């Protein structure tokens, strides 16, 4: 069979070689515009990679499952516990100074992962646009950008922000930033780059699914797709030009994250680590958090869904959880380390997920499957950990730094994040000696004070406030 008229001959050969020519079933029904869109999509697919990932033989030869690995998990080797930092304030102060020097030298860039929609919150926009400030309903994006700007102001150096969007959030995010003049960030300090996608394949046949006659069914390639996205969008080149060698990575759903935290940066440098990860003490063995542990002397994260219950429940001789370190998805990466992995595609594995994926069948009928029918392929950023020589595991105070917005209600919801912000800001004011009404609602813009220390330089103890309290620039 030869290529349909106006379809590139060489591309048709590729489809034929990999038994994927069904993608052209409706070629003659399509408008020129739709044909052109389909060609572009097909050009972006690495069919050899898809075949390799799907190959049923390959899955049987897997060395061992994460659950088997978990049987050998021990506590991570290089750890800074919260109590260690409280008990040695001098060391803590030294680390903060060291981190501040990195910022002042312009060596730190920040990466924000913002590819998710707020659909689980009943919010039909990018999650970063969600209003979370206790008084002004400031969005997640604004809170994080203002923190970055406040740190940059302290450092006397710009901190470049690299924001990873997705097909679903890119245009609306860029437009939102433009509408708000980038929340005060200069044009050349902000870089948007889009996460890649992978086609979904039929679980039975390995055939790439069509969502419509001219549109392939694709899904985001996971947060691990960030490495390919940084490389393909020229972001590593930008970082090198700007002299950025240290990357502060965080996710958009946590408004209490300390962006470019100087103390964490200092400890990262002091440990000579290639990767550092912030962790919290798990609330219970069954809390849905990946655990940071060592397996065969390599630090890694085992997802909660891969952690057998009897391992999650293990305790030490003091009766405390053996695997206590829950990952918060806040990392520091050395840029050159990430570049090495991005340049060697085999070092970051793909994971398969069986999902329900709507598609059109051979008679162009739309099918909404009732059970998983397809395989999606994704990568996880934490799979770089075992590739690193040294990983620093750094414990933080959950109440202060980890209050993500994941669920519409209950734990990790807008309400708990709201309460956390209010509690943190009220605490700063009371530590300045200020008396607040018992039920005060407080919001402090990072541009007014990025932390308690900065606030103390601005507020006198005899200041009186009535609720709601908003302190902004």
N, C-alpha and C positions, 0 to 999 in steps of 0.2 A: 504494500500500500504506500502511496506517495503522499507528501505533505499537501494539505488543503491549499487552495489558491491563496496567495498573499500571506501565508505563514512561513517564517524563516526555515529554510531547508535543514540547516545544521541543528536548529533547536528541535525540529521534528525528529531528527535522527536520535538525539538524546532521549526524547520521550519513548521512541521505539525501543532503544537499547534497554531502558529500565521498565518496560511494560506499563508506561503511564500515558499512552496516547488516548486513553478514554477522556482525558481532560479537554480534548478537542471535539467531543461528540456533537456539540451544538454550535460549532464554529460558524457554519453558514447562516445560522439564525441571528448572529450578533451584528450590531451596528459597528461601523469602523472604530468608533470610540471604545466600545466594549471589547472588540478584538485587540485593540492596542493595550488596554488595561490587562487583559489576560496574558498577552505576550510578556509584558513587564513582570507580572507575577511569576510566570514560569521561568523567566531568566534568573530570577532571584533564588530559585530553589536548587540546592545541592542534592541532586537525586542519588548520587553515589553515597553520600552521607546518610540519606533517608533509608536507602536499602540496607546499609550496614547496621543502622540503629534498629531497624525493624527485624532483620533476619532472625527468625525464631531460634536457629541454632546458637546464635550469639548469646541469647538470654540464658540458655541452659549451661553455657560454659562459664557463667559468671563465677568468679573465684569464691566469694561468700557474700551472704546478705548482711545488711547493717545489723540485723538482730543477732546474727552469729558473732559479728565483731563486738557487739555490746557485751557479750559474755566475758570478753577480756579487758573491758574498760576499767581504767584506774583514774584517780584524780589527776588533773593536769599538773605538770611539773612546775611551770613558771607562773606563780599566782601572787597577786597583791590583794589581800583581804581588806575589807573595810576597817576591821579592828586594827590591822597593822598600821593603816594610815592615821587612825585616831591616836594610836599609842606612840607614833613617832612623827610629831608635827614638823620637826626640823627637816626630815627627809621629804615630807609632803610639800613643804615650802620650797625646798630645793628643786623638786620636780616641777612645781608651778613656774619657777623662774626659768628653768630650762625650756619648758614649753613656750613660755612667753618670748624667749629669744628666737625660737623657731618661727613664731608668728612675725616677730619684728624683722626677721631676715627675709620675709616674703616666701618662705619655703613650703607653706601649708596651703593646700586647696581643699575645698569641701565638695563632696558628692552627695546629692540628695536624690533618693529613689522616690519618684512621684508618678509611677505608671498606673496606679490603681484608681478606680472609680469609687465614689462613695455609696454605691448601690446598697451595701449591707446596712447603711445608716439611713436608707430611704432618701438619699441625696443624689440626684441624677447629674452630677458634675464630677470633675476630678476631685479626689479626696482632699487635696491641698487647699481647695477653696472653701472647705467646711468651716463655718464660724464657730470658734471655740473660746475666744476671750471672755472672761466672766462679766466684764462691764460693757466693752465696746463690740463684742462678738467678732473680735479680730480673727482673721482666718489663720489656719495652720501655716500657710505659706508666709503670711506677713510676720507672724511671731518668729519663725525660723530665720527669715531674711534679716529682720531687725537685729536678731542676736548676732548674726554674721557681721553686720555693719558695725555693731557696737564693739565687737572683738577687733575688727579691722581698725576702728578709730583708736582703741587702746594701743594697738600695735604700731600705729602710724604707717600702716602698709595695707593696700587692698588685699582682700582674701577673695579669690576667684571662686564662683559658685558654678558647679557643673550639675545641671538638673536633668535626670533621666526621666523622660516621659514615655508614653507608649502610643500606638496607633489610636487608642481610645481617648487619650487625654492630651495629646500634643497640641493640636490647634487651639483648643479652649484654654489650655494653660498659658501658651504664649500670648494669646489675646488678653487674658486676665492680667498678666504682668504688664503688658503695654498700657492697658487702661489705667493701671495704678503706678505708672512711671517706674516700673521695676522696684517699687517700694524704696526708692532712693538709691538703688545700686546703679552704678554707671553701666552704660551699654556694654563696654568692653570688659566688664567684670562678671558677666553672666553668659553662660553657654548652655543652650538646650540641646540635648541629643536624644535620639529615639531608640528605645529598646527594639531588638529584632523580633521576628516572629518565626515560627516553624509550622509547616503544614501538618494538619491532623491526618492520620492514615486509618483506613479501615482495619480493625483488629484482626479480621479473618484473612484478608488478602494482601494487606500492605499497600493497597491502592490509595493514592492521595484523594481526599474527598473534595467535592465541589459544594460550596454553600449556595451558589447560584450558577446559572449557565456560564457566566463569565468571571466568577469569583471563587477562588480557592478557599477552603476552610482553613484558617490559620489561627494560632493563639500565640501569646507572648512567650518568648523562649526562657522565661524565669529570670530572677535577679542576677543569676550567673551570666546571663546574656550581656550583662553590662560590659564585660571585658571586650567582647567582639564589637559592641556598639562604640566603646571608647576608641578602639582602634580604627574601625571603619569610618567614623566621623571625624578622624583627625584630632581627637581630643588629647591623646598622648603627646602629639607634636606641640599643641598649644602649651601643655604643661611644661614640656622641656624648654620651650622658648621663654616661658615666664620664670623658670628656675624653681618650679614646684616639684619637690621630691617626696612629700608626705601628704597623704590623702585622708581626710576625715570623712567617713562614710556613715550616713544615717538615713532613716526613713521618715516620710512625711507625716506619718500618723501619730508621732510622739511629741506633743507640744512642750513637754518639760525636759526634753533632751538638752544637754549643754553643748551647743554647737562649738566645735574647735576648742574643747575644754583644755586649757593650758596644762593642768596637772596631769591629765591622761596622756597628753602629747609628751610631757617630760618623762613620765615613767616608761613610755614606749621607747623613747630614745635611749634612756638609761639601760633598759633591758637588751638593747641592740636587737630588737624584734623586727621581723619583716611584716608581721601582722599582730595587732592587738585587738582584744575583744572585751567589751564591757558586759559583765554578767550580773545577775541578781540572784539572791538566795531563793530557791524555789519555795513556794508557799506550801506545797504538798507533793508527794511522789507523783501524783497523777496530773499535776498542772501541765497544761498543753504548751510546753516550751521545749525547744531543742536543748540538750545538755552538752556542755563543753567538758570533754574528758580526754584522756590519753589512751590510745590503743597502739600497742607495740612501740611505745615511746614517741608517737606522733600525735600532736594535739589535733582534735577534730570535734565536729558537732554531730551528734546523732539526733535525728528528728524524733520528737515525742512519739510519732506514729510507728517508728521503728524500734522503740525501746521496750523490750519485754517487761511486763509488770513486775516480775520477781527481781529484775535488775534495778528498776526505778525505785523499788522499796528498800534496797540494801542500805544498811546503816553501818557506821564505824563503831569503835569500842565505846565511844561516848553516847551512842544512840542517835547520833546526828546523821542526816542523809549523806550517803557516800557520794552520790551524784547530785550535788546541791546547786551547781553552777548553771543557771538558766540563761540562755543567750538572749540579748536584747536587740540584736542586729545593729549594734553600733560598733564600728570597727575603725582602726587606723591601718592603712596599707602603705607600704613603701611603693612609690610609683614604679621603680625599675623592676621590682618583684612582680607586680601585676602585668607589666609589659612582657616580661619573659613568658608568663603563662599565656597571655593573649597571642603571642607569636608561635606557641606550640599547642595546636588545637587539641591534641590528645590528652593534655594534662588536666583538663576540666571535663569530667564525664557528663553525659546526658542521662537523665532519669526518665523512665516511662511512667505515664499515668493513664489509667483506663478511665475514659470519660464519656459522657453522653454528648455527642456532637451532631447537631442537625445537619442534614445534607440533602442533595437531590439525587434521586435514584435514576436508573437507566431510562425511565419513561418521563423524566424531568419532573417527577412528583416530589414535593417537599416532604421529607420524613423527619418527624420529631421522635427520636428513639426513647423508649421507656426504660431501657437499661444501657449500661456502658457499651458502646459499639465501636469506639475509636481509641487510638493511642495518641496521646500528646507527648511531645518531647520537651523537656526543660532542663536548664542547668541551675545550680545553686551556688551563690557566691561563696558560701562557707566551705565548699569543696576545695578552695585554695589552701585552707589551713594545713592539711597534712603535707602540702608541698613546701611549706616554710621550714626553715632551719629552727627559728625560735618564734613561738607564739606567746605573747603575754596575755594572761587572763586577769582581768582587773574588776574587782567587785565594787558595785556602787549601791547607794541607798535607793531602793526602789521608790519609796515615797517621794523623794526629791527628783529623781531622774527618769523614771520609767512608768509613764501613765498613758499608754497608747489608746487610740480611739479605734477599736476594732468591731465592737458589737453595738447594735442599736440601743440595748439596755443591759443592766446588770454590770458585771465586771468589765473593765476596759471599754467603757462606753463614754459618750460625750459627757454624761453626768459625772462620772468618776474623774475624767480629765479636768472638767470645769472646777470640781471641788479641789482637786490637787493644785491647780494654778492659784485658786483663791487662798488655799492653806499656805502655799509657799510665799505668796506676796504679803499676806497678813503677817506671817512669821517674820519676814524681813522688817516690816514696819515696827512690830512689837520689839524686835531686838534693837531698834534705834531708840527705844524708850517711849514710843508713841502709844497712846491709849486709843483703842479702836472700839466702836460699838460691837457688842457680842456677835451680832449676825451680819457684820460688815461684808460687803462684796468689794473685792479689791483687784485691780489690774494695773500692772506696772509695765510700761513699754520698755524693752531692753535698751532703747535709745535714751531713756531717762536713767535707768540703772540696770546693768547687765547682771549684777549680783548684789548681795547684802553689803559687801565692802563699799561698793560704789554708792549705794543708797545712803550709807552712813555719812558720806561726805556732803550730802545734799539736804538731809532732813535734820531739823533740830528736835531734841527730845520733847520740847514743850509744844510741838506742832499738834493741832487737833484736826480731826477729819470727821466728816459725817458720811455715812454710806449713801450711794456707792462711791468708791474712791478710784479715780483714774489718774495715774501720773504718766504723762507723755512728754514728748520733746517740747 
